[in-house]
Amino acid sequence: MDSPRAIFLDRDGVLTRERRDYVRTAEQLEVLPGVGHALSDLRKMGFQLVVVTNQSVIGRGLASHEEMSRIHEKLLAELKREGVSVDGIYYCPHLPGEGCSCRKPEPGLILRAAKDLGIDVLSSWMIGDKEIDIEAANRAGCRGILVETNSGDLGRAVAHIRRIEENVGNDELA
């Protein structure tokens, strides 16, 4: 059987509202409009959904790992209310410049999730709102799509993926 493919998703700015002062508490987390519907569409296309996010708010001492767990529990609950679930949430707590392998643009989060979940990276996608997200995708070996920060336009990226996936399927039939 083929390995599952996934959509790796950045959190802040793609799924949730990015804040200049960081999301430090669960109360500050705000899911962007249309996210549930877009994620449901990706599920229907057969993708696993995995959040991969830099969270230097921990390294900066502005939030703890426990608070990050509460933030992610709220995200999961909000998505569940919209009828969708994710297969995993992976985050890097390090500051920029610490030299870790997990902070995007390094591919560590994507590669760890792929190993843990048995994902075929080469047939997977990354959706992010920063060039570092696309660079991490490229380094990991998957395709990347850039969306505008806080636009709530995840649906546009999903439509793009659908078009490409349908064309690939048609090419295989020819």
mmCIF file of the C-alpha atoms, coordinates in Angstrom:
data_MODEL
# 
_entry.id   MODEL 
# 
loop_
_atom_site.group_PDB 
_atom_site.id 
_atom_site.type_symbol 
_atom_site.label_atom_id 
_atom_site.label_alt_id 
_atom_site.label_comp_id 
_atom_site.label_asym_id 
_atom_site.label_entity_id 
_atom_site.label_seq_id 
_atom_site.pdbx_PDB_ins_code 
_atom_site.Cartn_x 
_atom_site.Cartn_y 
_atom_site.Cartn_z 
_atom_site.occupancy 
_atom_site.B_iso_or_equiv 
_atom_site.pdbx_formal_charge 
_atom_site.auth_seq_id 
_atom_site.auth_comp_id 
_atom_site.auth_asym_id 
_atom_site.auth_atom_id 
_atom_site.pdbx_PDB_model_num 
ATOM 1   C CA . MET A 1 1   ? 0.000   0.000  0.000   1.00 0.00 ? 1   MET A CA 1 
ATOM 2   C CA . ASP A 1 2   ? 1.203   3.504  -0.771  1.00 0.00 ? 2   ASP A CA 1 
ATOM 3   C CA . SER A 1 3   ? 2.304   5.744  2.076   1.00 0.00 ? 3   SER A CA 1 
ATOM 4   C CA . PRO A 1 4   ? -0.151  8.497  2.937   1.00 0.00 ? 4   PRO A CA 1 
ATOM 5   C CA . ARG A 1 5   ? 0.445   11.997 1.670   1.00 0.00 ? 5   ARG A CA 1 
ATOM 6   C CA . ALA A 1 6   ? -0.051  15.095 3.749   1.00 0.00 ? 6   ALA A CA 1 
ATOM 7   C CA . ILE A 1 7   ? -0.586  18.790 3.752   1.00 0.00 ? 7   ILE A CA 1 
ATOM 8   C CA . PHE A 1 8   ? 1.832   20.415 6.187   1.00 0.00 ? 8   PHE A CA 1 
ATOM 9   C CA . LEU A 1 9   ? 0.355   23.669 7.460   1.00 0.00 ? 9   LEU A CA 1 
ATOM 10  C CA . ASP A 1 10  ? 1.937   26.629 9.158   1.00 0.00 ? 10  ASP A CA 1 
ATOM 11  C CA . ARG A 1 11  ? -0.189  27.767 12.110  1.00 0.00 ? 11  ARG A CA 1 
ATOM 12  C CA . ASP A 1 12  ? 0.094   31.514 12.641  1.00 0.00 ? 12  ASP A CA 1 
ATOM 13  C CA . GLY A 1 13  ? -1.055  33.508 9.636   1.00 0.00 ? 13  GLY A CA 1 
ATOM 14  C CA . VAL A 1 14  ? -2.396  30.440 7.796   1.00 0.00 ? 14  VAL A CA 1 
ATOM 15  C CA . LEU A 1 15  ? -4.768  28.654 10.189  1.00 0.00 ? 15  LEU A CA 1 
ATOM 16  C CA . THR A 1 16  ? -4.890  31.258 12.939  1.00 0.00 ? 16  THR A CA 1 
ATOM 17  C CA . ARG A 1 17  ? -4.480  35.002 13.185  1.00 0.00 ? 17  ARG A CA 1 
ATOM 18  C CA . GLU A 1 18  ? -0.814  35.973 13.513  1.00 0.00 ? 18  GLU A CA 1 
ATOM 19  C CA . ARG A 1 19  ? -0.173  38.610 16.173  1.00 0.00 ? 19  ARG A CA 1 
ATOM 20  C CA . ARG A 1 20  ? 2.789   40.975 16.324  1.00 0.00 ? 20  ARG A CA 1 
ATOM 21  C CA . ASP A 1 21  ? 3.093   40.231 20.050  1.00 0.00 ? 21  ASP A CA 1 
ATOM 22  C CA . TYR A 1 22  ? 2.739   36.436 19.532  1.00 0.00 ? 22  TYR A CA 1 
ATOM 23  C CA . VAL A 1 23  ? -0.063  34.109 20.565  1.00 0.00 ? 23  VAL A CA 1 
ATOM 24  C CA . ARG A 1 24  ? 0.895   33.617 24.220  1.00 0.00 ? 24  ARG A CA 1 
ATOM 25  C CA . THR A 1 25  ? -2.336  32.143 25.647  1.00 0.00 ? 25  THR A CA 1 
ATOM 26  C CA . ALA A 1 26  ? -5.167  29.956 24.428  1.00 0.00 ? 26  ALA A CA 1 
ATOM 27  C CA . GLU A 1 27  ? -7.522  32.936 24.786  1.00 0.00 ? 27  GLU A CA 1 
ATOM 28  C CA . GLN A 1 28  ? -5.505  34.842 22.174  1.00 0.00 ? 28  GLN A CA 1 
ATOM 29  C CA . LEU A 1 29  ? -5.803  32.088 19.550  1.00 0.00 ? 29  LEU A CA 1 
ATOM 30  C CA . GLU A 1 30  ? -8.213  32.992 16.739  1.00 0.00 ? 30  GLU A CA 1 
ATOM 31  C CA . VAL A 1 31  ? -8.924  30.553 13.900  1.00 0.00 ? 31  VAL A CA 1 
ATOM 32  C CA . LEU A 1 32  ? -9.207  32.369 10.569  1.00 0.00 ? 32  LEU A CA 1 
ATOM 33  C CA . PRO A 1 33  ? -12.484 32.263 8.618   1.00 0.00 ? 33  PRO A CA 1 
ATOM 34  C CA . GLY A 1 34  ? -12.903 29.438 6.126   1.00 0.00 ? 34  GLY A CA 1 
ATOM 35  C CA . VAL A 1 35  ? -10.177 27.236 7.617   1.00 0.00 ? 35  VAL A CA 1 
ATOM 36  C CA . GLY A 1 36  ? -12.514 24.381 8.575   1.00 0.00 ? 36  GLY A CA 1 
ATOM 37  C CA . HIS A 1 37  ? -14.054 24.166 5.114   1.00 0.00 ? 37  HIS A CA 1 
ATOM 38  C CA . ALA A 1 38  ? -10.644 24.282 3.389   1.00 0.00 ? 38  ALA A CA 1 
ATOM 39  C CA . LEU A 1 39  ? -9.225  21.571 5.647   1.00 0.00 ? 39  LEU A CA 1 
ATOM 40  C CA . SER A 1 40  ? -12.309 19.416 5.050   1.00 0.00 ? 40  SER A CA 1 
ATOM 41  C CA . ASP A 1 41  ? -11.702 19.728 1.310   1.00 0.00 ? 41  ASP A CA 1 
ATOM 42  C CA . LEU A 1 42  ? -8.102  18.576 1.771   1.00 0.00 ? 42  LEU A CA 1 
ATOM 43  C CA . ARG A 1 43  ? -9.289  15.579 3.807   1.00 0.00 ? 43  ARG A CA 1 
ATOM 44  C CA . LYS A 1 44  ? -11.733 14.667 1.022   1.00 0.00 ? 44  LYS A CA 1 
ATOM 45  C CA . MET A 1 45  ? -8.773  14.717 -1.383  1.00 0.00 ? 45  MET A CA 1 
ATOM 46  C CA . GLY A 1 46  ? -7.118  12.065 0.785   1.00 0.00 ? 46  GLY A CA 1 
ATOM 47  C CA . PHE A 1 47  ? -4.506  14.147 2.589   1.00 0.00 ? 47  PHE A CA 1 
ATOM 48  C CA . GLN A 1 48  ? -3.416  13.862 6.183   1.00 0.00 ? 48  GLN A CA 1 
ATOM 49  C CA . LEU A 1 49  ? -3.208  17.262 7.877   1.00 0.00 ? 49  LEU A CA 1 
ATOM 50  C CA . VAL A 1 50  ? -0.165  18.193 9.954   1.00 0.00 ? 50  VAL A CA 1 
ATOM 51  C CA . VAL A 1 51  ? 0.598   21.535 11.589  1.00 0.00 ? 51  VAL A CA 1 
ATOM 52  C CA . VAL A 1 52  ? 4.300   22.509 11.597  1.00 0.00 ? 52  VAL A CA 1 
ATOM 53  C CA . THR A 1 53  ? 4.990   25.796 13.327  1.00 0.00 ? 53  THR A CA 1 
ATOM 54  C CA . ASN A 1 54  ? 7.848   27.867 14.719  1.00 0.00 ? 54  ASN A CA 1 
ATOM 55  C CA . GLN A 1 55  ? 6.970   28.967 18.250  1.00 0.00 ? 55  GLN A CA 1 
ATOM 56  C CA . SER A 1 56  ? 9.859   31.063 19.532  1.00 0.00 ? 56  SER A CA 1 
ATOM 57  C CA . VAL A 1 57  ? 7.384   32.482 22.049  1.00 0.00 ? 57  VAL A CA 1 
ATOM 58  C CA . ILE A 1 58  ? 8.602   29.598 24.240  1.00 0.00 ? 58  ILE A CA 1 
ATOM 59  C CA . GLY A 1 59  ? 12.300  30.343 23.732  1.00 0.00 ? 59  GLY A CA 1 
ATOM 60  C CA . ARG A 1 60  ? 11.568  34.003 24.458  1.00 0.00 ? 60  ARG A CA 1 
ATOM 61  C CA . GLY A 1 61  ? 10.047  33.037 27.816  1.00 0.00 ? 61  GLY A CA 1 
ATOM 62  C CA . LEU A 1 62  ? 6.633   34.461 26.871  1.00 0.00 ? 62  LEU A CA 1 
ATOM 63  C CA . ALA A 1 63  ? 4.838   31.089 27.023  1.00 0.00 ? 63  ALA A CA 1 
ATOM 64  C CA . SER A 1 64  ? 5.569   27.646 28.420  1.00 0.00 ? 64  SER A CA 1 
ATOM 65  C CA . HIS A 1 65  ? 5.282   24.230 26.792  1.00 0.00 ? 65  HIS A CA 1 
ATOM 66  C CA . GLU A 1 66  ? 2.202   23.727 28.993  1.00 0.00 ? 66  GLU A CA 1 
ATOM 67  C CA . GLU A 1 67  ? 0.597   26.905 27.649  1.00 0.00 ? 67  GLU A CA 1 
ATOM 68  C CA . MET A 1 68  ? 1.458   25.803 24.105  1.00 0.00 ? 68  MET A CA 1 
ATOM 69  C CA . SER A 1 69  ? -0.388  22.554 24.826  1.00 0.00 ? 69  SER A CA 1 
ATOM 70  C CA . ARG A 1 70  ? -3.440  24.581 25.926  1.00 0.00 ? 70  ARG A CA 1 
ATOM 71  C CA . ILE A 1 71  ? -3.179  26.726 22.770  1.00 0.00 ? 71  ILE A CA 1 
ATOM 72  C CA . HIS A 1 72  ? -3.086  23.623 20.598  1.00 0.00 ? 72  HIS A CA 1 
ATOM 73  C CA . GLU A 1 73  ? -5.933  21.998 22.534  1.00 0.00 ? 73  GLU A CA 1 
ATOM 74  C CA . LYS A 1 74  ? -8.031  25.080 21.757  1.00 0.00 ? 74  LYS A CA 1 
ATOM 75  C CA . LEU A 1 75  ? -7.027  24.895 18.076  1.00 0.00 ? 75  LEU A CA 1 
ATOM 76  C CA . LEU A 1 76  ? -8.056  21.230 17.934  1.00 0.00 ? 76  LEU A CA 1 
ATOM 77  C CA . ALA A 1 77  ? -11.369 21.986 19.674  1.00 0.00 ? 77  ALA A CA 1 
ATOM 78  C CA . GLU A 1 78  ? -12.132 24.879 17.293  1.00 0.00 ? 78  GLU A CA 1 
ATOM 79  C CA . LEU A 1 79  ? -11.353 22.699 14.273  1.00 0.00 ? 79  LEU A CA 1 
ATOM 80  C CA . LYS A 1 80  ? -13.446 19.851 15.690  1.00 0.00 ? 80  LYS A CA 1 
ATOM 81  C CA . ARG A 1 81  ? -16.389 22.272 15.984  1.00 0.00 ? 81  ARG A CA 1 
ATOM 82  C CA . GLU A 1 82  ? -15.918 22.899 12.258  1.00 0.00 ? 82  GLU A CA 1 
ATOM 83  C CA . GLY A 1 83  ? -15.940 19.144 11.609  1.00 0.00 ? 83  GLY A CA 1 
ATOM 84  C CA . VAL A 1 84  ? -12.248 18.602 10.945  1.00 0.00 ? 84  VAL A CA 1 
ATOM 85  C CA . SER A 1 85  ? -9.253  17.128 12.750  1.00 0.00 ? 85  SER A CA 1 
ATOM 86  C CA . VAL A 1 86  ? -5.516  17.205 12.234  1.00 0.00 ? 86  VAL A CA 1 
ATOM 87  C CA . ASP A 1 87  ? -3.181  14.239 12.429  1.00 0.00 ? 87  ASP A CA 1 
ATOM 88  C CA . GLY A 1 88  ? -0.416  15.997 14.319  1.00 0.00 ? 88  GLY A CA 1 
ATOM 89  C CA . ILE A 1 89  ? 0.955   19.286 15.578  1.00 0.00 ? 89  ILE A CA 1 
ATOM 90  C CA . TYR A 1 90  ? 4.727   19.778 15.596  1.00 0.00 ? 90  TYR A CA 1 
ATOM 91  C CA . TYR A 1 91  ? 6.384   22.937 16.870  1.00 0.00 ? 91  TYR A CA 1 
ATOM 92  C CA . CYS A 1 92  ? 9.844   24.350 17.283  1.00 0.00 ? 92  CYS A CA 1 
ATOM 93  C CA . PRO A 1 93  ? 10.296  26.225 20.577  1.00 0.00 ? 93  PRO A CA 1 
ATOM 94  C CA . HIS A 1 94  ? 13.739  27.624 19.707  1.00 0.00 ? 94  HIS A CA 1 
ATOM 95  C CA . LEU A 1 95  ? 14.822  31.178 19.029  1.00 0.00 ? 95  LEU A CA 1 
ATOM 96  C CA . PRO A 1 96  ? 16.069  32.218 15.608  1.00 0.00 ? 96  PRO A CA 1 
ATOM 97  C CA . GLY A 1 97  ? 19.808  31.642 15.411  1.00 0.00 ? 97  GLY A CA 1 
ATOM 98  C CA . GLU A 1 98  ? 19.913  28.768 17.912  1.00 0.00 ? 98  GLU A CA 1 
ATOM 99  C CA . GLY A 1 99  ? 20.985  26.409 15.139  1.00 0.00 ? 99  GLY A CA 1 
ATOM 100 C CA . CYS A 1 100 ? 18.377  23.712 15.732  1.00 0.00 ? 100 CYS A CA 1 
ATOM 101 C CA . SER A 1 101 ? 17.208  21.405 12.951  1.00 0.00 ? 101 SER A CA 1 
ATOM 102 C CA . CYS A 1 102 ? 13.518  21.976 13.630  1.00 0.00 ? 102 CYS A CA 1 
ATOM 103 C CA . ARG A 1 103 ? 13.119  25.730 13.121  1.00 0.00 ? 103 ARG A CA 1 
ATOM 104 C CA . LYS A 1 104 ? 11.857  26.505 9.630   1.00 0.00 ? 104 LYS A CA 1 
ATOM 105 C CA . PRO A 1 105 ? 13.436  27.005 7.098   1.00 0.00 ? 105 PRO A CA 1 
ATOM 106 C CA . GLU A 1 106 ? 15.129  23.826 8.334   1.00 0.00 ? 106 GLU A CA 1 
ATOM 107 C CA . PRO A 1 107 ? 13.059  20.771 7.333   1.00 0.00 ? 107 PRO A CA 1 
ATOM 108 C CA . GLY A 1 108 ? 13.200  19.025 10.720  1.00 0.00 ? 108 GLY A CA 1 
ATOM 109 C CA . LEU A 1 109 ? 9.532   19.407 11.695  1.00 0.00 ? 109 LEU A CA 1 
ATOM 110 C CA . ILE A 1 110 ? 8.305   18.124 8.336   1.00 0.00 ? 110 ILE A CA 1 
ATOM 111 C CA . LEU A 1 111 ? 10.749  15.212 8.324   1.00 0.00 ? 111 LEU A CA 1 
ATOM 112 C CA . ARG A 1 112 ? 9.937   14.224 11.919  1.00 0.00 ? 112 ARG A CA 1 
ATOM 113 C CA . ALA A 1 113 ? 6.183   14.322 11.224  1.00 0.00 ? 113 ALA A CA 1 
ATOM 114 C CA . ALA A 1 114 ? 6.697   12.304 8.032   1.00 0.00 ? 114 ALA A CA 1 
ATOM 115 C CA . LYS A 1 115 ? 8.661   9.658  9.916   1.00 0.00 ? 115 LYS A CA 1 
ATOM 116 C CA . ASP A 1 116 ? 6.203   9.523  12.837  1.00 0.00 ? 116 ASP A CA 1 
ATOM 117 C CA . LEU A 1 117 ? 3.122   9.313  10.607  1.00 0.00 ? 117 LEU A CA 1 
ATOM 118 C CA . GLY A 1 118 ? 4.573   7.311  7.700   1.00 0.00 ? 118 GLY A CA 1 
ATOM 119 C CA . ILE A 1 119 ? 3.980   10.140 5.231   1.00 0.00 ? 119 ILE A CA 1 
ATOM 120 C CA . ASP A 1 120 ? 5.311   10.158 1.673   1.00 0.00 ? 120 ASP A CA 1 
ATOM 121 C CA . VAL A 1 121 ? 6.965   13.596 1.640   1.00 0.00 ? 121 VAL A CA 1 
ATOM 122 C CA . LEU A 1 122 ? 7.485   13.651 -2.120  1.00 0.00 ? 122 LEU A CA 1 
ATOM 123 C CA . SER A 1 123 ? 3.724   13.545 -2.756  1.00 0.00 ? 123 SER A CA 1 
ATOM 124 C CA . SER A 1 124 ? 2.945   16.037 0.004   1.00 0.00 ? 124 SER A CA 1 
ATOM 125 C CA . TRP A 1 125 ? 2.542   19.817 0.212   1.00 0.00 ? 125 TRP A CA 1 
ATOM 126 C CA . MET A 1 126 ? 3.369   22.634 2.640   1.00 0.00 ? 126 MET A CA 1 
ATOM 127 C CA . ILE A 1 127 ? 1.109   25.681 2.913   1.00 0.00 ? 127 ILE A CA 1 
ATOM 128 C CA . GLY A 1 128 ? 2.697   28.674 4.612   1.00 0.00 ? 128 GLY A CA 1 
ATOM 129 C CA . ASP A 1 129 ? 2.662   32.446 4.694   1.00 0.00 ? 129 ASP A CA 1 
ATOM 130 C CA . LYS A 1 130 ? 6.406   33.038 4.773   1.00 0.00 ? 130 LYS A CA 1 
ATOM 131 C CA . GLU A 1 131 ? 9.273   32.183 2.440   1.00 0.00 ? 131 GLU A CA 1 
ATOM 132 C CA . ILE A 1 132 ? 10.817  30.100 5.241   1.00 0.00 ? 132 ILE A CA 1 
ATOM 133 C CA . ASP A 1 133 ? 7.803   27.760 5.016   1.00 0.00 ? 133 ASP A CA 1 
ATOM 134 C CA . ILE A 1 134 ? 8.381   27.230 1.302   1.00 0.00 ? 134 ILE A CA 1 
ATOM 135 C CA . GLU A 1 135 ? 12.108  26.788 1.851   1.00 0.00 ? 135 GLU A CA 1 
ATOM 136 C CA . ALA A 1 136 ? 11.435  24.145 4.524   1.00 0.00 ? 136 ALA A CA 1 
ATOM 137 C CA . ALA A 1 137 ? 9.125   22.361 2.064   1.00 0.00 ? 137 ALA A CA 1 
ATOM 138 C CA . ASN A 1 138 ? 11.798  22.426 -0.639  1.00 0.00 ? 138 ASN A CA 1 
ATOM 139 C CA . ARG A 1 139 ? 14.475  21.145 1.744   1.00 0.00 ? 139 ARG A CA 1 
ATOM 140 C CA . ALA A 1 140 ? 12.173  18.332 2.895   1.00 0.00 ? 140 ALA A CA 1 
ATOM 141 C CA . GLY A 1 141 ? 11.301  17.376 -0.690  1.00 0.00 ? 141 GLY A CA 1 
ATOM 142 C CA . CYS A 1 142 ? 7.660   18.415 -0.856  1.00 0.00 ? 142 CYS A CA 1 
ATOM 143 C CA . ARG A 1 143 ? 5.919   21.165 -2.802  1.00 0.00 ? 143 ARG A CA 1 
ATOM 144 C CA . GLY A 1 144 ? 5.026   24.481 -1.202  1.00 0.00 ? 144 GLY A CA 1 
ATOM 145 C CA . ILE A 1 145 ? 2.326   27.103 -1.600  1.00 0.00 ? 145 ILE A CA 1 
ATOM 146 C CA . LEU A 1 146 ? 2.525   30.623 -0.201  1.00 0.00 ? 146 LEU A CA 1 
ATOM 147 C CA . VAL A 1 147 ? -0.614  32.370 1.071   1.00 0.00 ? 147 VAL A CA 1 
ATOM 148 C CA . GLU A 1 148 ? -1.004  35.914 2.335   1.00 0.00 ? 148 GLU A CA 1 
ATOM 149 C CA . THR A 1 149 ? -0.654  36.252 6.119   1.00 0.00 ? 149 THR A CA 1 
ATOM 150 C CA . ASN A 1 150 ? -3.996  36.416 7.970   1.00 0.00 ? 150 ASN A CA 1 
ATOM 151 C CA . SER A 1 151 ? -5.901  36.479 4.663   1.00 0.00 ? 151 SER A CA 1 
ATOM 152 C CA . GLY A 1 152 ? -8.180  33.587 5.589   1.00 0.00 ? 152 GLY A CA 1 
ATOM 153 C CA . ASP A 1 153 ? -7.668  32.496 1.975   1.00 0.00 ? 153 ASP A CA 1 
ATOM 154 C CA . LEU A 1 154 ? -6.625  28.920 2.581   1.00 0.00 ? 154 LEU A CA 1 
ATOM 155 C CA . GLY A 1 155 ? -9.327  27.930 0.097   1.00 0.00 ? 155 GLY A CA 1 
ATOM 156 C CA . ARG A 1 156 ? -7.322  29.451 -2.768  1.00 0.00 ? 156 ARG A CA 1 
ATOM 157 C CA . ALA A 1 157 ? -4.350  27.233 -1.924  1.00 0.00 ? 157 ALA A CA 1 
ATOM 158 C CA . VAL A 1 158 ? -6.644  24.200 -1.696  1.00 0.00 ? 158 VAL A CA 1 
ATOM 159 C CA . ALA A 1 159 ? -8.112  24.983 -5.144  1.00 0.00 ? 159 ALA A CA 1 
ATOM 160 C CA . HIS A 1 160 ? -4.569  25.243 -6.549  1.00 0.00 ? 160 HIS A CA 1 
ATOM 161 C CA . ILE A 1 161 ? -3.602  21.869 -5.058  1.00 0.00 ? 161 ILE A CA 1 
ATOM 162 C CA . ARG A 1 162 ? -6.804  20.312 -6.410  1.00 0.00 ? 162 ARG A CA 1 
ATOM 163 C CA . ARG A 1 163 ? -6.079  21.580 -9.942  1.00 0.00 ? 163 ARG A CA 1 
ATOM 164 C CA . ILE A 1 164 ? -2.532  20.223 -9.891  1.00 0.00 ? 164 ILE A CA 1 
ATOM 165 C CA . GLU A 1 165 ? -3.561  16.896 -8.340  1.00 0.00 ? 165 GLU A CA 1 
ATOM 166 C CA . GLU A 1 166 ? -6.324  16.438 -10.939 1.00 0.00 ? 166 GLU A CA 1 
ATOM 167 C CA . ASN A 1 167 ? -3.881  17.206 -13.767 1.00 0.00 ? 167 ASN A CA 1 
ATOM 168 C CA . VAL A 1 168 ? -1.376  14.715 -12.396 1.00 0.00 ? 168 VAL A CA 1 
ATOM 169 C CA . GLY A 1 169 ? -4.120  12.091 -12.238 1.00 0.00 ? 169 GLY A CA 1 
ATOM 170 C CA . ASN A 1 170 ? -5.139  12.855 -15.829 1.00 0.00 ? 170 ASN A CA 1 
ATOM 171 C CA . ASP A 1 171 ? -1.519  12.594 -16.977 1.00 0.00 ? 171 ASP A CA 1 
ATOM 172 C CA . GLU A 1 172 ? -1.268  9.149  -15.418 1.00 0.00 ? 172 GLU A CA 1 
ATOM 173 C CA . LEU A 1 173 ? -4.391  8.014  -17.298 1.00 0.00 ? 173 LEU A CA 1 
ATOM 174 C CA . ALA A 1 174 ? -3.075  9.194  -20.680 1.00 0.00 ? 174 ALA A CA 1 
# 
